[in-house]
Amino acid sequence: MNYLLVFIGGGIGSVMRFGVGKLFSRYFNQFPLSTLISNLAACFIFALAIYYGAKEVKNEWLGPFLLVGLCGGFSTFSTFSFENFQLYQQGSYTLLIANVFISVIPGILCFYLVSDKL
C-alpha cells in the first residue's frame, strides 16, 4: 500500500511542479524562479506535515503519500543543481550565489516557522 501512496503522491507532486514551471517560466527566464517556488513550497508543505500533521493526525499514509510522494515529486533538487551548474557555465556567479542562498536559507526557515518555536 505504501508504494501506491508514494506513486499517487509523486504523480500529483510532479503535475504541480510542471504547472508551476509552465506558469513562471513565461515571465522569468534569467532566474530559475519556478524551481525556487517549487522547492520552497515543498519545504513548507513538508514542514507543516512534520510539525502539525504528525502531532494532529496519526495516519500512516502521511509519510508515504505527502512527504515522500507529493513533496518528492514537487521539489526539484536535481533541477536546482542543474540550473545552478548552468549559471556557473554562463559565468553568472552572482545569480548562482543568490539562487543558492535564497533557496536554501528560506527552505530551512520554512521548517523553523512551523516548528514549536512559534
C-alpha positions as CSV (number, residue, x, y, z in Angstrom):
1,M,0.0,0.0,0.0
2,N,2.8,2.4,0.8
3,Y,4.2,2.0,-2.8
4,L,0.8,3.0,-4.2
5,L,0.7,6.1,-1.9
6,V,4.1,7.2,-2.9
7,F,3.2,6.6,-6.6
8,I,0.0,8.7,-6.3
9,G,1.6,11.4,-4.3
10,G,4.6,11.6,-6.6
11,G,2.3,11.9,-9.6
12,I,0.4,14.8,-8.0
13,G,3.6,16.5,-6.9
14,S,5.1,16.1,-10.4
15,V,2.0,17.6,-12.0
16,M,2.1,20.5,-9.5
17,R,5.8,21.0,-10.4
18,F,5.0,21.0,-14.1
19,G,2.3,23.6,-13.6
20,V,4.5,25.9,-11.6
21,G,7.2,25.6,-14.3
22,K,4.7,26.5,-17.0
23,L,3.3,29.4,-15.1
24,F,6.5,31.1,-14.1
25,S,8.8,30.2,-17.0
26,R,7.0,32.7,-19.3
27,Y,7.8,35.6,-17.1
28,F,11.2,34.8,-15.7
29,N,13.9,33.3,-18.0
30,Q,17.0,34.8,-16.4
31,F,16.4,33.4,-12.9
32,P,15.0,29.9,-12.2
33,L,12.0,31.3,-10.2
34,S,9.8,28.3,-10.9
35,T,12.3,25.9,-9.3
36,L,12.7,28.3,-6.3
37,I,8.9,28.4,-5.8
38,S,8.5,24.6,-6.1
39,N,11.3,23.9,-3.7
40,L,10.2,26.4,-1.1
41,A,6.6,25.3,-1.4
42,A,7.6,21.7,-1.0
43,C,9.7,22.6,2.1
44,F,6.7,24.4,3.6
45,I,4.3,21.5,2.9
46,F,6.9,19.1,4.3
47,A,7.4,21.2,7.4
48,L,3.6,21.6,8.0
49,A,3.2,17.8,7.7
50,I,6.1,17.1,10.0
51,Y,5.2,19.6,12.7
52,Y,1.4,19.7,12.6
53,G,0.4,16.6,10.7
54,A,2.4,14.2,12.9
55,K,1.0,15.8,16.0
56,E,-2.6,16.1,15.0
57,V,-3.1,13.3,12.6
58,K,-1.9,9.8,13.3
59,N,-2.3,8.4,9.8
60,E,0.2,6.0,8.4
61,W,-0.4,7.4,4.9
62,L,1.0,10.8,5.7
63,G,4.7,9.9,5.3
64,P,4.5,7.8,2.1
65,F,1.9,10.0,0.3
66,L,2.7,13.5,1.4
67,L,6.3,13.6,2.4
68,V,7.9,11.1,0.1
69,G,5.4,11.2,-2.8
70,L,4.0,14.7,-3.1
71,C,6.9,16.6,-1.7
72,G,9.4,14.4,-3.6
73,G,7.6,14.9,-6.9
74,F,7.1,18.6,-6.3
75,S,10.6,19.6,-5.1
76,T,13.3,19.8,-7.7
77,F,16.7,19.4,-6.2
78,S,18.1,17.8,-9.4
79,T,16.7,20.7,-11.5
80,F,18.0,23.2,-8.9
81,S,21.5,21.7,-9.2
82,F,21.4,21.7,-13.0
83,E,20.2,25.3,-13.2
84,N,23.0,26.3,-10.8
85,F,25.5,24.5,-13.0
86,Q,24.2,26.4,-16.0
87,L,24.5,29.7,-14.1
88,Y,28.1,28.7,-13.4
89,Q,28.8,27.8,-17.0
90,Q,27.4,31.1,-18.1
91,G,29.6,33.0,-15.7
92,S,26.6,34.3,-13.8
93,Y,28.3,33.9,-10.5
94,T,26.2,36.5,-8.7
95,L,23.0,34.8,-9.8
96,L,24.4,31.4,-8.8
97,I,25.3,32.5,-5.3
98,A,22.0,34.4,-4.9
99,N,20.0,31.4,-6.1
100,V,21.7,29.0,-3.6
101,F,21.3,31.4,-0.7
102,I,17.7,32.4,-1.4
103,S,16.7,28.8,-2.0
104,V,18.5,27.1,0.9
105,I,18.1,29.6,3.7
106,P,14.3,30.2,3.2
107,G,13.9,26.4,2.9
108,I,15.3,26.0,6.3
109,L,13.3,28.9,7.5
110,C,10.1,27.1,6.4
111,F,10.8,24.4,9.0
112,Y,11.7,27.0,11.7
113,L,8.5,28.9,11.1
114,V,6.2,26.0,11.6
115,S,8.2,24.4,14.4
116,D,7.4,24.7,18.1
117,K,9.4,28.0,18.1
118,L,6.2,30.0,17.3
